[in-house]
Amino acid sequence: MDFLVEMRLADSARPASPEAGIVLIEQYVAPTLEACTKLQEEKTILAGGPLSGAIALSCVVRAASTRELDGILGSLPLWSLMETTVTPLTTFEDRLGAVRPWAERLKAQQG
């Protein structure tokens, strides 16, 4: 199953000093970007990437289940500092299969 994952640095995690910024980059941001590069190479991240001008990511992740997705996201060093939104995605074919019967029911109601 594919999931749209949007992650943005929580306000509470913003560095308050240059030293804290260095720690954020070296211990969280850079290792997360390296991990995401590997996940992309493994075809776990199908599309997307870091958002320009922000400490944020937006990507499509392929996982067999929400539990697997939780493991993937939880393995990212930056995850605990991020506000994360996950949207399950369906396929175009599955959605088409769902809307065609709906159209037929609406036609039947017309008369």
C-alpha positions as CSV (number, residue, x, y, z in Angstrom):
1,M,0.0,0.0,0.0
2,D,1.2,3.5,-0.7
3,F,1.0,6.4,1.8
4,L,1.5,10.1,1.4
5,V,3.8,11.1,4.3
6,E,4.2,14.8,5.2
7,M,6.7,15.6,8.0
8,R,7.5,19.1,9.3
9,L,9.8,20.0,12.2
10,A,7.7,20.7,15.3
11,D,8.0,24.3,16.6
12,S,9.2,22.9,19.9
13,A,12.2,21.3,18.1
14,R,13.5,24.5,16.5
15,P,17.0,25.2,17.6
16,A,17.4,28.1,20.1
17,S,21.1,28.5,19.5
18,P,23.8,27.9,16.8
19,E,25.1,25.0,18.9
20,A,21.6,23.4,19.0
21,G,21.4,24.0,15.2
22,I,24.6,22.0,14.7
23,V,23.3,19.2,16.8
24,L,20.0,19.2,14.9
25,I,21.8,19.0,11.5
26,E,24.5,16.5,12.5
27,Q,22.5,14.1,14.6
28,Y,19.0,14.3,13.0
29,V,18.7,16.1,9.7
30,A,21.7,14.6,7.8
31,P,21.2,11.0,9.1
32,T,17.5,11.2,8.1
33,L,18.4,12.4,4.6
34,E,20.9,9.6,4.3
35,A,18.3,7.1,5.5
36,C,15.7,8.5,3.0
37,T,18.2,8.2,0.2
38,K,18.6,4.5,1.0
39,L,14.9,4.0,1.3
40,Q,14.5,5.6,-2.1
41,E,17.2,3.3,-3.6
42,E,15.3,0.3,-2.1
43,K,12.0,1.6,-3.7
44,T,10.4,2.1,-0.3
45,I,10.2,5.8,-1.0
46,L,8.6,6.1,-4.4
47,A,8.6,9.8,-4.9
48,G,9.0,13.1,-3.1
49,G,11.7,14.6,-1.0
50,P,12.7,17.4,1.2
51,L,10.8,20.6,0.9
52,S,12.8,23.7,-0.1
53,G,13.2,26.3,2.5
54,A,12.0,24.2,5.4
55,I,13.0,21.3,7.6
56,A,10.2,19.1,6.1
57,L,9.7,16.1,3.9
58,S,6.9,15.1,1.6
59,C,7.0,11.6,0.0
60,V,5.1,8.6,-1.1
61,V,6.1,5.5,0.9
62,R,5.3,2.0,0.0
63,A,4.6,-0.3,3.0
64,A,2.7,-3.6,3.4
65,S,0.8,-2.3,6.4
66,T,0.5,0.7,8.7
67,R,2.6,-1.2,11.2
68,E,5.4,-1.5,8.6
69,L,5.0,2.2,7.8
70,D,5.3,3.0,11.5
71,G,8.5,1.1,11.6
72,I,9.9,2.9,8.6
73,L,9.0,6.3,9.9
74,G,10.1,5.6,13.4
75,S,13.5,4.5,12.2
76,L,14.2,8.0,10.8
77,P,16.4,9.9,13.3
78,L,14.3,13.1,12.8
79,W,10.9,11.4,13.3
80,S,10.6,12.2,17.0
81,L,11.0,15.9,16.3
82,M,8.5,16.1,13.5
83,E,4.8,16.6,13.2
84,T,3.7,13.9,10.8
85,T,0.6,13.5,8.6
86,V,-0.1,10.2,6.8
87,T,-2.7,9.8,4.1
88,P,-3.3,6.2,2.8
89,L,-3.5,6.2,-1.0
90,T,-5.5,3.9,-3.3
91,T,-4.8,3.1,-6.9
92,F,-6.5,4.8,-9.8
93,E,-7.9,1.4,-10.8
94,D,-9.3,0.7,-7.4
95,R,-10.9,4.1,-7.2
96,L,-12.5,3.7,-10.7
97,G,-13.9,0.3,-9.5
98,A,-15.5,2.1,-6.5
99,V,-17.0,5.1,-8.5
100,R,-18.5,3.1,-11.4
101,P,-21.1,1.3,-9.2
102,W,-21.9,4.7,-7.5
103,A,-22.6,6.2,-10.9
104,E,-24.9,3.2,-11.8
105,R,-26.8,3.7,-8.5
106,L,-27.3,7.4,-9.3
107,K,-28.5,6.5,-12.8
108,A,-31.0,4.0,-11.4
109,Q,-32.4,6.7,-9.1
110,Q,-33.0,9.0,-12.0
111,G,-35.6,6.8,-13.4
